[in-house]
Structures are given as C-alpha cells and as structure tokens.
C-alpha cells in the first residue's frame, strides 16, 4: 500500500510540474488559432454580400430573443450542406444523358 501511495503521489507531482509547460503551449496554440480565425472571418465577411449579412443578423436577433420561449428557433444555427452526389449517382446521371 505504501508503494502504491508513493507511486500515485509521484505521478500527481509529475503531472503538476509539467502542467505549466503544457498549459503555456496550449495557450500559445489557442492565441495563434484566434488570430487565424479572425483573418478567415474577415475574408468571409468581405466576400459575403451586404444584403445577406443584414438578413443573417436579423435572423440571429430573432433566434436569440426567442430561444427561451421556443428552443427550436436555435435550429437557425444548424449547418445545411447539400450532400455531394455519390460516384454511382454521377455514373447513372451520365448514362442517362
């Protein structure tokens, strides 16, 4: 039992010692990620038409103001990506043409 306690204490001590290094590394990565995300958002924001941005902001305001009474309005944030056709579907479409 004493040997196990010693091992666990030593393990926890080593984790605590190395935690600073790990947290500093993760913090630097997160800070780099924030700047990269900001640049990507700026590029996306510049490319989007202004009438769409206005519409998106209006829809966001509605969702945020109504979310307490009706959680389904938060479906506004769901990603709606059309699924790419499979190889078989492409082949069938080409054969039909």
Order of alpha helices (4+ residues) and beta strands (2+ residues): alpha-alpha-alpha
